[in-house]
Amino acid sequence: MSLFKLFGKKHDSDRQHDAKLSHSAEGSTTVKDLAKSKIAPSGEYFENLDDNSRKSTGQYENKGTRFQKIQPVDDEDTDDDEVQEDKVSGLIILLTLTASISGFMFGYDTGYISSALVSIGGDLGKTLSYGEEEYITAATSLGALIASILSGVLGDYFGRRPILMLSNILFVIGAIVQCAAHSVWMMISGRLVMGFGVGIGSLLAPVFISELAPRKYRGRLVIINCFGTTGGQLVAYAIGAGLSRIKNGWRAAVGISMFPPLLQFLAFLFFLPDTPRFLVMKGRISQAHGILMKIYPDATEEQVNSSIKELQELNRALPGGNVLQRLWYGAKLLHTSGPAFRALFITCGMQALQQFTGFNSLMYFSATIFKAVGFKDSTAVSIIVAATNFIFTVVAFFIIDKVGRRRLMLASLYGMLAFLVLNSVAFHFLDITFHGSDAIVNSSDSHTWGIVIIIAMIGYVASYAVGCGNVPWQQGEMFPQAVRALGSSYATATNWTGSLVISATFLTMLQNISPTGTFALFAGLTLLSIIFILLFFPELSGMSLEESQKVLTGGFHIRESMKIAKMRKKYGNKVPLSVMEKPESGVEDMA
Ligand SMILES: O[C@H]1[C@H](O)[C@@H](O)[C@H](O)[C@@H](O)[C@H]1O
């Protein structure tokens, strides 16, 4: 993959490759889009287009960067023959809620540890050293990192459903080991096994949901999984605080975590199927057909068949007779195809920025910070962080598909930047120094600055949760079907790497570069994140998973994607993607 390819300057061979992977990104589907333009309401949505786009709309088919005259297409070849994905059936909701139990486990297991560490005391045979506390905390992130690398492949081979069921078993084993732990290493082992479950769930639950969701509601349905995560963290904080004064209360908090995975396991086992996309990938067409009919009860037989045909064509993009060959081709395509590599670049970047802008430093250590600042019941105060995170995830749910991912990310990052700067300034005036596990406040007006810090943190968390905490988890929609699970696993592994790094270095940073320096560093990284979004993150709201691929073909198409999103908001899905194409000079001569 050359840099040229990433940024859209491509050789002919690259173009063929891209087109192959993204399924007629520059071929028949574009023709379909153009055909659709003929059945759209009397040209009203072309009003806003510039002349070049007008030329490309309805008259030309884009072949790479050249335009050729196209043949008219029968109306019956339009997407109207495919399932109309604009309704959410009961089964989709049930599947989404069931998959979101994985999100809940992700949140609960990363959330309960902060209170558990405070209340474990000597229960593991000794008083925990600072380093042992770090090992126990980090074991889950490490397990999640390892599992997120493997579970993409496993999910493609065995299916999303069985691997999610495997994660349930790991959650339960991990919890049992921790509940029974009487040594530090046993606790670490339990956390590691539980981390495997967290990693699988964090990767496959969003993939599962985005493969089922109707495009119009995909953003929202994936956020339901994020509700699970932030809700799980809130519940874990609350239970942890409630049980913290009870002897061995932390074991009860861990024990409670066994019930949601049991529920998910049973729901999958007895009632719920795998995604039609996966089944088609495996050639189980009649099963996929049956499930599509159930998911879209209003669809006709022909529409379902047509959707299956489209999914089959998408799969043909990935050659190979057995799983290993397909895996090899998948990995190769992920790195050598323009749209797939761009998707990889964007999704990994988004997950990195989600973590490196510092949010989890608050999630894991807010109690420590509030204690240092002088709050008496710091565990209770730190519930504010988890509660704000949850509440603003709910806000994101209501606005994501309306506002759009890109605008939401930018608004989120601007807010985070402002509040991080405020935090940094407030810490400067509070004049606090960390030594070992002690903090010394030097300011005479610590009360005022303490309040400012709380306000800045709430503002920061709210800004984070409304975009940055959720949008990166929409990663599945960026990848072509053939490499969706694999690509998502790279991005998820990036997330866990970031989480590991931040949790392992935050306290050290507070000591070595002071809180002011630490939050200023996060602010600097947030600024870089804004630049990243401005340059590389197109608006994919309202686009089908296949259309997202077209947007990433030949470049990032930032401005064009925004134009389409705006027009689709106004005129609906009939607005063809082809309005995005711009003929290069000399195209006029070809007409
Ligand atoms: O999206 C989630 C969510 O924002 C959680 O609160 C956070 O702890 C995770 O790291 C993140 O991936």
PDBQT file of the ligand as one rigid body, heavy atoms in Angstrom, charges set to zero:
ROOT
HETATM    1  O1  LIG A 601     -16.745   3.490  24.350  1.00  0.00    +0.000 OA
HETATM    2  C1  LIG A 601     -16.268   3.088  25.592  1.00  0.00    +0.000 C 
HETATM    3  C2  LIG A 601     -16.862   3.937  26.666  1.00  0.00    +0.000 C 
HETATM    4  O2  LIG A 601     -16.663   5.250  26.389  1.00  0.00    +0.000 OA
HETATM    5  C3  LIG A 601     -16.311   3.578  28.005  1.00  0.00    +0.000 C 
HETATM    6  O3  LIG A 601     -16.801   4.448  28.973  1.00  0.00    +0.000 OA
HETATM    7  C4  LIG A 601     -14.790   3.567  28.032  1.00  0.00    +0.000 C 
HETATM    8  O4  LIG A 601     -14.345   3.135  29.279  1.00  0.00    +0.000 OA
HETATM    9  C5  LIG A 601     -14.248   2.697  26.948  1.00  0.00    +0.000 C 
HETATM   10  O5  LIG A 601     -12.854   2.701  26.938  1.00  0.00    +0.000 OA
HETATM   11  C6  LIG A 601     -14.764   3.115  25.609  1.00  0.00    +0.000 C 
HETATM   12  O6  LIG A 601     -14.251   2.296  24.604  1.00  0.00    +0.000 OA
ENDROOT
TORSDOF 0
